[in-house]
């Protein structure tokens, strides 16, 4: 394993930016739990949620699988949550 491999957070951000129409709105917050589990909270522009979730949740599932695999190679335990952090429309 090389030291210059991206962190799970960087990988998630990179993949999400490639899926959305407004890549500047992609945010990934990292929350460390007491048991050393890392939760990555992904938020995107309101119109882009469909792109990161995908039909039947397949894209979201694929993102989770890829990030978990990358994290396990680093000896980390990571979960990906797709969160809605935008205010509701008026």
N, CA, C and O atoms as a GROMACS GRO file, in nm:
protein
  360
    1UNK      N    1   0.085  -0.117   0.000
    1UNK     CA    2   0.000   0.000   0.000
    1UNK      C    3   0.089   0.123   0.000
    1UNK      O    4   0.184   0.132   0.078
    2UNK      N    5   0.059   0.219  -0.088
    2UNK     CA    6   0.141   0.339  -0.094
    2UNK      C    7   0.086   0.446   0.000
    2UNK      O    8  -0.033   0.449   0.030
    3UNK      N    9   0.176   0.533   0.045
    3UNK     CA   10   0.137   0.639   0.138
    3UNK      C   11   0.059   0.750   0.071
    3UNK      O   12  -0.008   0.828   0.139
    4UNK      N   13   0.065   0.760  -0.062
    4UNK     CA   14  -0.003   0.869  -0.131
    4UNK      C   15  -0.144   0.832  -0.177
    4UNK      O   16  -0.205   0.905  -0.255
    5UNK      N   17  -0.196   0.721  -0.129
    5UNK     CA   18  -0.334   0.684  -0.165
    5UNK      C   19  -0.431   0.779  -0.094
    5UNK      O   20  -0.406   0.824   0.017
    6UNK      N   21  -0.544   0.809  -0.162
    6UNK     CA   22  -0.639   0.904  -0.102
    6UNK      C   23  -0.705   0.845   0.023
    6UNK      O   24  -0.722   0.724   0.035
    7UNK      N   25  -0.742   0.933   0.113
    7UNK     CA   26  -0.817   0.890   0.230
    7UNK      C   27  -0.959   0.856   0.186
    7UNK      O   28  -1.001   0.899   0.078
    8UNK      N   29  -1.033   0.780   0.265
    8UNK     CA   30  -1.172   0.752   0.228
    8UNK      C   31  -1.254   0.880   0.207
    8UNK      O   32  -1.339   0.885   0.119
    9UNK      N   33  -1.227   0.981   0.287
    9UNK     CA   34  -1.298   1.109   0.270
    9UNK      C   35  -1.267   1.172   0.135
    9UNK      O   36  -1.358   1.217   0.064
   10UNK      N   37  -1.139   1.176   0.099
   10UNK     CA   38  -1.099   1.232  -0.030
   10UNK      C   39  -1.157   1.152  -0.146
   10UNK      O   40  -1.199   1.209  -0.247
   11UNK      N   41  -1.160   1.021  -0.131
   11UNK     CA   42  -1.214   0.935  -0.235
   11UNK      C   43  -1.364   0.960  -0.254
   11UNK      O   44  -1.411   0.972  -0.367
   12UNK      N   45  -1.438   0.967  -0.144
   12UNK     CA   46  -1.582   0.994  -0.153
   12UNK      C   47  -1.608   1.128  -0.218
   12UNK      O   48  -1.696   1.140  -0.304
   13UNK      N   49  -1.533   1.230  -0.178
   13UNK     CA   50  -1.551   1.363  -0.235
   13UNK      C   51  -1.522   1.362  -0.385
   13UNK      O   52  -1.597   1.422  -0.463
   14UNK      N   53  -1.416   1.296  -0.426
   14UNK     CA   54  -1.380   1.286  -0.567
   14UNK      C   55  -1.490   1.217  -0.648
   14UNK      O   56  -1.530   1.266  -0.753
   15UNK      N   57  -1.536   1.103  -0.599
   15UNK     CA   58  -1.640   1.028  -0.670
   15UNK      C   59  -1.771   1.108  -0.678
   15UNK      O   60  -1.836   1.111  -0.783
   16UNK      N   61  -1.809   1.171  -0.568
   16UNK     CA   62  -1.934   1.248  -0.566
   16UNK      C   63  -1.927   1.366  -0.662
   16UNK      O   64  -2.024   1.395  -0.731
   17UNK      N   65  -1.813   1.433  -0.667
   17UNK     CA   66  -1.798   1.547  -0.759
   17UNK      C   67  -1.816   1.504  -0.904
   17UNK      O   68  -1.864   1.582  -0.986
   18UNK      N   69  -1.778   1.382  -0.936
   18UNK     CA   70  -1.793   1.331  -1.071
   18UNK      C   71  -1.936   1.294  -1.107
   18UNK      O   72  -1.968   1.280  -1.225
   19UNK      N   73  -2.020   1.278  -1.007
   19UNK     CA   74  -2.158   1.236  -1.031
   19UNK      C   75  -2.258   1.351  -1.040
   19UNK      O   76  -2.367   1.334  -1.094
   20UNK      N   77  -2.222   1.467  -0.988
   20UNK     CA   78  -2.319   1.575  -0.973
   20UNK      C   79  -2.300   1.684  -1.078
   20UNK      O   80  -2.197   1.692  -1.144
   21UNK      N   81  -2.402   1.769  -1.090
   21UNK     CA   82  -2.395   1.880  -1.184
   21UNK      C   83  -2.337   2.006  -1.119
   21UNK      O   84  -2.294   2.097  -1.188
   22UNK      N   85  -2.337   2.010  -0.986
   22UNK     CA   86  -2.282   2.124  -0.912
   22UNK      C   87  -2.173   2.074  -0.817
   22UNK      O   88  -2.196   2.065  -0.696
   23UNK      N   89  -2.055   2.040  -0.871
   23UNK     CA   90  -1.950   1.982  -0.787
   23UNK      C   91  -1.900   2.074  -0.675
   23UNK      O   92  -1.848   2.026  -0.575
   24UNK      N   93  -1.917   2.205  -0.692
   24UNK     CA   94  -1.873   2.297  -0.587
   24UNK      C   95  -1.962   2.290  -0.464
   24UNK      O   96  -1.925   2.342  -0.359
   25UNK      N   97  -2.078   2.226  -0.474
   25UNK     CA   98  -2.170   2.212  -0.361
   25UNK      C   99  -2.148   2.082  -0.282
   25UNK      O  100  -2.216   2.059  -0.183
   26UNK      N  101  -2.054   1.999  -0.326
   26UNK     CA  102  -2.027   1.872  -0.257
   26UNK      C  103  -1.952   1.900  -0.128
   26UNK      O  104  -1.850   1.970  -0.129
   27UNK      N  105  -2.002   1.846  -0.018
   27UNK     CA  106  -1.934   1.858   0.111
   27UNK      C  107  -1.932   1.722   0.179
   27UNK      O  108  -2.030   1.648   0.176
   28UNK      N  109  -1.819   1.690   0.239
   28UNK     CA  110  -1.806   1.566   0.315
   28UNK      C  111  -1.757   1.604   0.454
   28UNK      O  112  -1.648   1.658   0.471
   29UNK      N  113  -1.840   1.574   0.555
   29UNK     CA  114  -1.802   1.598   0.694
   29UNK      C  115  -1.763   1.464   0.756
   29UNK      O  116  -1.830   1.363   0.735
   30UNK      N  117  -1.656   1.466   0.831
   30UNK     CA  118  -1.606   1.344   0.895
   30UNK      C  119  -1.637   1.350   1.044
   30UNK      O  120  -1.600   1.445   1.112
   31UNK      N  121  -1.706   1.246   1.094
   31UNK     CA  122  -1.741   1.237   1.235
   31UNK      C  123  -1.678   1.109   1.289
   31UNK      O  124  -1.704   1.000   1.238
   32UNK      N  125  -1.597   1.124   1.392
   32UNK     CA  126  -1.535   1.006   1.455
   32UNK      C  127  -1.617   0.965   1.576
   32UNK      O  128  -1.645   1.046   1.665
   33UNK      N  129  -1.655   0.841   1.580
   33UNK     CA  130  -1.733   0.785   1.690
   33UNK      C  131  -1.637   0.737   1.800
   33UNK      O  132  -1.516   0.730   1.778
   34UNK      N  133  -1.691   0.705   1.916
   34UNK     CA  134  -1.609   0.660   2.029
   34UNK      C  135  -1.537   0.529   2.002
   34UNK      O  136  -1.428   0.505   2.056
   35UNK      N  137  -1.596   0.443   1.919
   35UNK     CA  138  -1.534   0.314   1.891
   35UNK      C  139  -1.440   0.320   1.770
   35UNK      O  140  -1.411   0.217   1.708
   36UNK      N  141  -1.391   0.441   1.737
   36UNK     CA  142  -1.298   0.465   1.626
   36UNK      C  143  -1.360   0.444   1.488
   36UNK      O  144  -1.289   0.441   1.388
   37UNK      N  145  -1.491   0.431   1.483
   37UNK     CA  146  -1.561   0.426   1.355
   37UNK      C  147  -1.570   0.568   1.299
   37UNK      O  148  -1.591   0.664   1.373
   38UNK      N  149  -1.552   0.579   1.169
   38UNK     CA  150  -1.561   0.708   1.102
   38UNK      C  151  -1.690   0.712   1.022
   38UNK      O  152  -1.719   0.621   0.944
   39UNK      N  153  -1.768   0.817   1.040
   39UNK     CA  154  -1.889   0.837   0.961
   39UNK      C  155  -1.863   0.954   0.868
   39UNK      O  156  -1.831   1.065   0.912
   40UNK      N  157  -1.877   0.929   0.738
   40UNK     CA  158  -1.861   1.034   0.639
   40UNK      C  159  -2.001   1.078   0.596
   40UNK      O  160  -2.078   0.999   0.542
   41UNK      N  161  -2.032   1.205   0.620
   41UNK     CA  162  -2.164   1.259   0.586
   41UNK      C  163  -2.151   1.338   0.457
   41UNK      O  164  -2.086   1.443   0.453
   42UNK      N  165  -2.213   1.288   0.352
   42UNK     CA  166  -2.207   1.349   0.219
   42UNK      C  167  -2.330   1.436   0.197
   42UNK      O  168  -2.443   1.389   0.214
   43UNK      N  169  -2.308   1.561   0.160
   43UNK     CA  170  -2.420   1.648   0.123
   43UNK      C  171  -2.388   1.711  -0.012
   43UNK      O  172  -2.273   1.746  -0.041
   44UNK      N  173  -2.492   1.725  -0.094
   44UNK     CA  174  -2.479   1.782  -0.228
   44UNK      C  175  -2.592   1.882  -0.249
   44UNK      O  176  -2.679   1.895  -0.163
   45UNK      N  177  -2.590   1.952  -0.360
   45UNK     CA  178  -2.698   2.045  -0.393
   45UNK      C  179  -2.830   1.968  -0.401
   45UNK      O  180  -2.832   1.851  -0.437
   46UNK      N  181  -2.937   2.035  -0.367
   46UNK     CA  182  -3.070   1.972  -0.362
   46UNK      C  183  -3.103   1.898  -0.492
   46UNK      O  184  -3.158   1.788  -0.488
   47UNK      N  185  -3.070   1.957  -0.606
   47UNK     CA  186  -3.102   1.895  -0.735
   47UNK      C  187  -3.013   1.775  -0.768
   47UNK      O  188  -3.043   1.702  -0.862
   48UNK      N  189  -2.907   1.755  -0.695
   48UNK     CA  190  -2.812   1.647  -0.724
   48UNK      C  191  -2.831   1.522  -0.640
   48UNK      O  192  -2.760   1.423  -0.661
   49UNK      N  193  -2.924   1.523  -0.546
   49UNK     CA  194  -2.941   1.404  -0.461
   49UNK      C  195  -2.976   1.280  -0.542
   49UNK      O  196  -2.930   1.170  -0.511
   50UNK      N  197  -3.057   1.297  -0.644
   50UNK     CA  198  -3.092   1.184  -0.728
   50UNK      C  199  -2.972   1.122  -0.797
   50UNK      O  200  -2.967   1.001  -0.819
   51UNK      N  201  -2.873   1.205  -0.831
   51UNK     CA  202  -2.753   1.156  -0.897
   51UNK      C  203  -2.666   1.071  -0.805
   51UNK      O  204  -2.608   0.972  -0.849
   52UNK      N  205  -2.657   1.108  -0.678
   52UNK     CA  206  -2.572   1.031  -0.587
   52UNK      C  207  -2.645   0.912  -0.525
   52UNK      O  208  -2.582   0.818  -0.479
   53UNK      N  209  -2.777   0.916  -0.525
   53UNK     CA  210  -2.852   0.801  -0.474
   53UNK      C  211  -2.873   0.698  -0.584
   53UNK      O  212  -2.856   0.578  -0.562
   54UNK      N  213  -2.911   0.744  -0.702
   54UNK     CA  214  -2.928   0.653  -0.815
   54UNK      C  215  -3.059   0.576  -0.809
   54UNK      O  216  -3.129   0.577  -0.708
   55UNK      N  217  -3.088   0.511  -0.918
   55UNK     CA  218  -3.211   0.433  -0.928
   55UNK      C  219  -3.207   0.316  -0.830
   55UNK      O  220  -3.119   0.231  -0.836
   56UNK      N  221  -3.303   0.314  -0.742
   56UNK     CA  222  -3.311   0.207  -0.643
   56UNK      C  223  -3.197   0.209  -0.542
   56UNK      O  224  -3.174   0.110  -0.473
   57UNK      N  225  -3.126   0.322  -0.532
   57UNK     CA  226  -3.015   0.332  -0.437
   57UNK      C  227  -2.888   0.264  -0.483
   57UNK      O  228  -2.795   0.247  -0.403
   58UNK      N  229  -2.882   0.227  -0.609
   58UNK     CA  230  -2.764   0.153  -0.658
   58UNK      C  231  -2.636   0.236  -0.655
   58UNK      O  232  -2.531   0.185  -0.618
   59UNK      N  233  -2.644   0.363  -0.693
   59UNK     CA  234  -2.524   0.447  -0.694
   59UNK      C  235  -2.476   0.470  -0.551
   59UNK      O  236  -2.356   0.462  -0.524
   60UNK      N  237  -2.567   0.497  -0.460
   60UNK     CA  238  -2.530   0.515  -0.319
   60UNK      C  239  -2.466   0.388  -0.265
   60UNK      O  240  -2.366   0.394  -0.193
   61UNK      N  241  -2.522   0.274  -0.298
   61UNK     CA  242  -2.465   0.147  -0.254
   61UNK      C  243  -2.325   0.125  -0.308
   61UNK      O  244  -2.237   0.076  -0.237
   62UNK      N  245  -2.304   0.162  -0.435
   62UNK     CA  246  -2.172   0.147  -0.495
   62UNK      C  247  -2.071   0.241  -0.428
   62UNK      O  248  -1.958   0.201  -0.402
   63UNK      N  249  -2.112   0.365  -0.401
   63UNK     CA  250  -2.023   0.458  -0.332
   63UNK      C  251  -1.984   0.402  -0.196
   63UNK      O  252  -1.866   0.405  -0.159
   64UNK      N  253  -2.080   0.350  -0.123
   64UNK     CA  254  -2.051   0.293   0.010
   64UNK      C  255  -1.954   0.176   0.000
   64UNK      O  256  -1.861   0.165   0.081
   65UNK      N  257  -1.974   0.090  -0.098
   65UNK     CA  258  -1.887  -0.027  -0.115
   65UNK      C  259  -1.744   0.014  -0.147
   65UNK      O  260  -1.650  -0.040  -0.089
   66UNK      N  261  -1.728   0.108  -0.238
   66UNK     CA  262  -1.594   0.153  -0.278
   66UNK      C  263  -1.522   0.218  -0.161
   66UNK      O  264  -1.405   0.190  -0.136
   67UNK      N  265  -1.591   0.307  -0.089
   67UNK     CA  266  -1.528   0.378   0.022
   67UNK      C  267  -1.495   0.281   0.136
   67UNK      O  268  -1.388   0.292   0.197
   68UNK      N  269  -1.584   0.187   0.165
   68UNK     CA  270  -1.556   0.088   0.270
   68UNK      C  271  -1.436   0.003   0.234
   68UNK      O  272  -1.353  -0.028   0.320
   69UNK      N  273  -1.425  -0.036   0.107
   69UNK     CA  274  -1.311  -0.117   0.064
   69UNK      C  275  -1.180  -0.040   0.078
   69UNK      O  276  -1.080  -0.094   0.125
   70UNK      N  277  -1.181   0.087   0.039
   70UNK     CA  278  -1.061   0.169   0.053
   70UNK      C  279  -1.024   0.187   0.200
   70UNK      O  280  -0.907   0.183   0.236
   71UNK      N  281  -1.125   0.206   0.284
   71UNK     CA  282  -1.100   0.224   0.427
   71UNK      C  283  -1.044   0.096   0.490
   71UNK      O  284  -0.954   0.102   0.574
   72UNK      N  285  -1.096  -0.018   0.450
   72UNK     CA  286  -1.050  -0.144   0.510
   72UNK      C  287  -0.903  -0.170   0.475
   72UNK      O  288  -0.831  -0.231   0.554
   73UNK      N  289  -0.860  -0.125   0.358
   73UNK     CA  290  -0.718  -0.139   0.322
   73UNK      C  291  -0.630  -0.056   0.414
   73UNK      O  292  -0.512  -0.087   0.432
   74UNK      N  293  -0.687   0.049   0.471
   74UNK     CA  294  -0.613   0.136   0.564
   74UNK      C  295  -0.634   0.093   0.709
   74UNK      O  296  -0.579   0.154   0.801
   75UNK      N  297  -0.715  -0.012   0.730
   75UNK     CA  298  -0.742  -0.058   0.865
   75UNK      C  299  -0.844   0.026   0.938
   75UNK      O  300  -0.847   0.029   1.061
   76UNK      N  301  -0.929   0.097   0.862
   76UNK     CA  302  -1.030   0.184   0.921
   76UNK      C  303  -1.170   0.127   0.896
   76UNK      O  304  -1.193   0.050   0.803
   77UNK      N  305  -1.260   0.168   0.983
   77UNK     CA  306  -1.400   0.128   0.969
   77UNK      C  307  -1.479   0.255   0.937
   77UNK      O  308  -1.485   0.347   1.018
   78UNK      N  309  -1.540   0.259   0.818
   78UNK     CA  310  -1.604   0.380   0.769
   78UNK      C  311  -1.746   0.350   0.723
   78UNK      O  312  -1.773   0.247   0.661
   79UNK      N  313  -1.836   0.442   0.755
   79UNK     CA  314  -1.974   0.437   0.705
   79UNK      C  315  -2.001   0.566   0.630
   79UNK      O  316  -1.949   0.672   0.666
   80UNK      N  317  -2.081   0.557   0.525
   80UNK     CA  318  -2.117   0.673   0.445
   80UNK      C  319  -2.265   0.702   0.463
   80UNK      O  320  -2.349   0.615   0.441
   81UNK      N  321  -2.296   0.824   0.504
   81UNK     CA  322  -2.435   0.871   0.514
   81UNK      C  323  -2.454   0.983   0.413
   81UNK      O  324  -2.371   1.072   0.401
   82UNK      N  325  -2.564   0.977   0.341
   82UNK     CA  326  -2.599   1.086   0.251
   82UNK      C  327  -2.702   1.169   0.325
   82UNK      O  328  -2.814   1.123   0.351
   83UNK      N  329  -2.665   1.292   0.358
   83UNK     CA  330  -2.748   1.376   0.443
   83UNK      C  331  -2.801   1.496   0.365
   83UNK      O  332  -2.738   1.542   0.270
   84UNK      N  333  -2.916   1.544   0.406
   84UNK     CA  334  -2.976   1.662   0.345
   84UNK      C  335  -2.951   1.779   0.437
   84UNK      O  336  -3.016   1.793   0.541
   85UNK      N  337  -2.856   1.864   0.399
   85UNK     CA  338  -2.822   1.978   0.484
   85UNK      C  339  -2.874   2.109   0.429
   85UNK      O  340  -2.850   2.215   0.487
   86UNK      N  341  -2.946   2.103   0.318
   86UNK     CA  342  -2.997   2.226   0.259
   86UNK      C  343  -3.131   2.263   0.324
   86UNK      O  344  -3.206   2.175   0.367
   87UNK      N  345  -3.161   2.393   0.330
   87UNK     CA  346  -3.290   2.434   0.386
   87UNK      C  347  -3.405   2.393   0.294
   87UNK      O  348  -3.386   2.385   0.173
   88UNK      N  349  -3.522   2.368   0.348
   88UNK     CA  350  -3.635   2.327   0.265
   88UNK      C  351  -3.676   2.441   0.172
   88UNK      O  352  -3.660   2.558   0.205
   89UNK      N  353  -3.730   2.406   0.054
   89UNK     CA  354  -3.772   2.511  -0.038
   89UNK      C  355  -3.891   2.589   0.018
   89UNK      O  356  -3.971   2.536   0.095
   90UNK      N  357  -3.902   2.716  -0.022
   90UNK     CA  358  -4.012   2.801   0.025
   90UNK      C  359  -4.132   2.788  -0.062
   90UNK      O  360  -4.234   2.853  -0.036
   0.00000   0.00000   0.00000
